[in-house]
Amino acid sequence: MKLGIVGLPNVGKSTLFNAITNAGAESANYPFCTIDPNVGMVTVPDGRLDFLAELYSPKKYTPAVIEFVDIAGLVKGASKGEGLGNKFLSNIRMTDAIVHVVRCFDDENIIHVEGSTDPLRDIETINLELVMADMEMVERRIDRAKKAGKGDKKYLHEAEVMECLLAHLNEGKMARSYECSAEDRAIIAQSELLSLKPVIYAANMDEKSFASDYLENPYYQKVKVLADSEGAQVLPICAKVEQEIAELPQEDKQMFLEELGLKQSGLDRLINCSYSLLGLISFLTAGPEEVRAWTIKRGTKAPQAAGKIHSDFERGFIRAEVIAFDDLKAQGTMAAAKEKGLVRSEGKDYVMQDGDVVLFRFNV
């Protein structure tokens, strides 16, 4: 999974990126501090995998991984090349989802490119640039479809679909809010449209409002209303606090979180949001050679999940031996779980569940 961190300059993108990846990206109080995208790989914390590692003492421990891309601050006119905008927008196309960092604090010592704090205005600025960049792409696709339609009528329908989408974009609306049939949605999805990508709004607050009661932060409240109306996720966060957490020794982090009244770090909450937003789950494989987490789409059937490990597993799929993680943990060992009849044999139509511990049987 690849997440792109976007936003206006000086909203806390690089500070947040540094905190969640410990990658040390440069962060400074001036626009365009970030020019080339910084990339950081983060392992997904998973206590289930830790339990399996204790159970099997494997030679290899492989958690799921998320790639974060810190993309330079966008400004008005980015879709027309302002502030190196075209380059920055192309970086977003390569991501699965967008983490849109929105400034939800006042601080006269930190420059705001618009001169004042207004999260809804800032969100509209970024969204409009994404829409305008998409309009150019959709127009090019319409032209190609019309030319191809002279020899193949299916392209004429594609042109019609994209023309309707273009009218929607022309109203300043995001592609993800465009309502259409599943068939037409599949046609639209063939283009890497920026405004089609799912979004998490990271409402970046100052330490005072975040620590007291972020729900009372008026800027956060506005972002929450907007996110709910779009069906997007919103994540209250303080990039500065996350940076402080990242610099602490591991044994002190939980104590610091508890002092703030938090159960999880911002990274853990962001990962949970990302999995929920993208409809992802993890299944687990375990043995003396390796314990590993595999990320799949919710609703994936067993053969396709097996194919995530190796194409031969899907091609020669026979069955999946499955146990729910909680059942395995309650019994303590796989042998005890088998004695209780908790290990099931599932066929090709089995839909994988989050936390399934699986052994795939195959023959090629």
Protein Blocks (a to p, Z undefined) as FASTA:
>chain_A
ZZddeddehiopmmmmmmmnonopacddbehkbmbdcddddddddfklmmmmmmnopabd
cdddddddddddddehklnopahlmmmmmmmmmpmbdcddddfbdcfkbccfklpacfkl
mmmmmmmmmmmmmmmmmmmmmmmmmmmmmmomklmmmmmmmmmmmmmmmnopafklpccd
fklmmmmmmpccfklpccdddddddfklmmmommlpmklmmmmmmmmmnopacddddfkl
mmmmmmpcfklmmmmmmmnopabdfklmmmmmmmmmnopacdddddfkbccdddddehia
fklmmmmmomklmmmocbdcdddfklmmmnopaklmmmnopaccddfklccdehiacddd
ddZZ
